[in-house]
Amino acid sequence: MFANLSEKLQEVFGKLKKKGKLNEQDLEEALREVRLALLEADVSFKVVKDFIKKVKEQALGQEILESLTPAQQVIKIVNEALTDLMGGTESKIAIASKPPTIIMLVGLQGAGKTTTSGKLAYLLQKQGKRPLLIAGDVYRPAAIKQLQVLGEKLEIPVFSMGDKLSPVDIAKAGVEHALSHNRDIVLIDTAGRLHINEELMDELKNIKNEVRPQEILLVVDAMTGQDAVNVAESFDQALGIDGLILTKLDGDARGGAALSIKAVTGKPIKFVGLGEKLEALEPFHPDRMASRILGMGDVLSLIEKAQASFDEDKAKKLQEKIRNDGFNLEDFLDQMRQMNKMGPLDEILAMLPGMGNLKQLKGMKVDEKQIKRLEAIICSMTLKERRNPEIIDGSRRKRIAKGSGTNVQEVNRLLKQFDQSKKMMKQLTRMEKTVKKGGFPSFFK
């Protein structure tokens, strides 16, 4: 996501850093390139104009031009301006003082409302809530069945009354069902249309007037760029929305919708869809997103992903093994499986400062097929070999390759990856010890 914009902005600031002291002309040229990069990213013209004006006013101050690191000061100003542009801080769901909290999901057909309803219910369930999904789309064929399948997979109840009653009656009955069954969150999946029309809006207004939701969230496809912004404006004017969920943000190389919506509509982005998996819906953090766009990483999101994917008991045992030099190939395979849960490797590494714009990261991933091949190689080893990889000589490698249906080169590659992982984990453990004692890791000295 934001790949094109991120690359261009990082190029601009890379040039500024090389200049040392800056003059007004340097800033003018840099901001001209920033303006072009934002327009190419499909950001609204008015939004770009206001953004550049704001950055320029701050960046042309004497304290910036005369500072020892003017380029860094300019990057800081742009980072803060991007954060403000996208909403400033995380915008959370308004929770009702008396349960249930009612959330209406609205949008056009094809934006991903039904799947997003399931993903949001799953996210809220992980936060300790007890969600109920209401199947209110009675027009699209198989919409009800799709939501029921999602609910079954997530072990979240789905309230349905078929497709014969009106969505207003279904929503009302669903809320009553939630009250009687101790459900504290209600998510109503509403019908969409291929385009905005009076019939659609009237129906949504009727549901809104009947159930009085705490939140009306508009689901829009990030990849539609300025169309998503126009849809958001129309829905807000006709219905009144509280926030947005941007789907398919992981496939959006430009980012125009994410950067324009808050400035144009005044409504915050509350969640973003970052993939097809049911756990691939995340709260939207403007500050973290701005940091990622500028190649400064997103360590907080990385930590949260790791905490969600890794087993805490296993992590403690692994740490102990590394300290005692007991890390073996069985542990290595387990680590690879847990890393795979976190998502594509290029996306994970891009969250580290300075790594976001490395071209060699693009497309890097550890997929299920690779995991299966690693598993086949490791399972073809004896227990002694798995726990003492250093004994694996040439003849053992040939036997392992034959037994796993691979070749010796793949076995060699696996053993090399294992050695590299082991060394890296040892370094991290040593760094942790140094920091705990009040010192600094060697690369800071």
Number of C-alpha atoms within 10 A of each C-alpha: 19 20 19 18 24 24 18 19 23 20 16 18 19 12 13 21 16 10 12 14 16 20 15 13 9 13 18 14 13 18 21 12 17 23 19 16 21 26 18 15 23 20 24 21 13 11 19 21 13 13 20 17 13 14 19 18 9 15 24 16 11 10 12 20 19 12 14 13 14 21 24 16 17 23 20 15 18 25 22 17 19 22 20 18 23 26 23 17 14 17 18 13 17 13 15 14 7 7 14 23 22 24 25 26 25 29 27 22 17 13 24 20 28 26 19 25 26 29 23 23 24 22 19 14 17 12 9 8 14 20 26 28 29 30 29 31 24 21 15 12 10 11 20 23 13 14 26 21 13 21 21 11 11 15 11 18 18 22 24 20 18 15 17 9 11 15 26 20 15 24 27 15 17 25 25 14 16 24 15 9 11 13 20 19 24 27 28 30 28 27 23 22 15 10 10 16 9 9 10 17 17 13 15 23 16 14 23 20 10 13 19 16 19 17 21 24 24 25 30 28 24 28 23 16 23 20 15 23 25 15 19 25 18 14 18 18 11 14 15 18 21 21 25 25 30 27 26 22 21 20 16 22 16 25 28 26 28 29 28 24 29 22 20 16 18 15 21 25 27 22 24 25 27 20 15 14 12 19 18 19 23 16 17 24 20 25 21 20 21 25 22 26 25 26 22 21 23 22 18 12 16 18 12 11 16 17 12 14 16 16 11 12 9 13 12 10 10 19 17 14 14 18 13 10 11 15 21 19 25 14 18 20 17 14 16 16 19 14 18 17 17 20 19 16 17 19 20 23 20 22 22 17 16 15 19 26 22 13 10 9 16 16 11 13 15 17 15 11 9 12 16 13 17 21 18 17 22 23 16 19 21 12 13 10 16 19 16 14 16 10 11 17 9 11 9 15 21 16 14 23 21 14 15 18 11 16 16 17 12 15 20 15 11 18 18 12 12 19 17 12 15 18 12 12 17 18 13 13 15 15 17 14 14 14 11 10 9 8 13 14 15 9 6 6 6
